[in-house]
Amino acid sequence: MGFAGPANFSHFEHFNIIPDILVLAKAMGGGMPVGAFIASKKIMDMLASLPELGHITTFGGHPVCCAAALASLEILLSGNLIPMQK
């Protein structure tokens, strides 16, 4: 699955649910290696130790990859590439 499924940005939205944790990668970077780990503050606080920040990557957050991800999301959101009909 990638971004921009029919009528929604993410496929889980078709089922009217909110996931506890959302993990994104591949399509997010428009060809550059990037990923995201999205969760509530409560869950992120639980993951902050044992091991400390063990949910993150050693190589994450490269500025070029982050810029590519931002550009990809901006194109998807501003170019009418995601049909928002319900």
N, C-alpha and C positions, 0 to 999 in steps of 0.2 A: 504494500500500500504506500502511496505517497501523499503529498499534499493535494488539496483541491479535488476532492471527490465530488460527485454530483450533488449540488446544492449545499455543500458544507465544506469548511476548511479542512477538517479532520474527520476520518471515517467514524470515530466513536460518536460523533454528533448525530448520526443517523438513528441511533438507538436512545437518544435523550438521556445519556448518562454522563457523569463527571468522574473520570478516573482518579484514583488516589495518587498515582504516579503516571506521568506521561514521559516516554522516552522517544526522542526524535533523532533522526540522522539521515544520511544519504541525500534525499530530495532537498533537505534544508539548505545544503551548501551549494546547490547549483553546479555540482561537479567537484567541489573542494571538500576535503575531509573535515566534517564538523558534526557535532551532535549536541543534544540538549537533554537535560534531566530536569523535569518540571514537577514540583510537588508543593503542597502547602507548607507554610512556615513550621507547623507542628511536626510534620514528617521530616523536613529538612533538619530541624533541631535534633531529632532522634538520630539522624545519620551523621551528625557533626563529630561523633567520637566512636571509638572502638571499632575500627581504627579511625583516627582523626581524619575527617573528610574523605573517608574511604570510597565514597561513591563517585569521586571525580577522577579524571585521567591526568597522567603525568604530562601529556603533550597537548592538553586542551587549551582553548582560548587564544590560538594564534591570530594576530590581528588581521592578516590577509584572509584567513578562513572566516573569521567573524564578519568582515566586510562583505565577502561573497554571500554569506547567509543573509545578511541584511538586505543586500541588493536583490537576491532571489525573492525574499518575502515582499519587498516593496513592489517588484514587478507583478507578482501574483495578486497582491492586494489592489494595486492601482490600475492594472491593465485589463480589468474586466475578464480575467481568465478563470475566475471562480464564479460560476453561476449561483446566485444567492436566492433562487426561487425556493419556496417551501411547499 
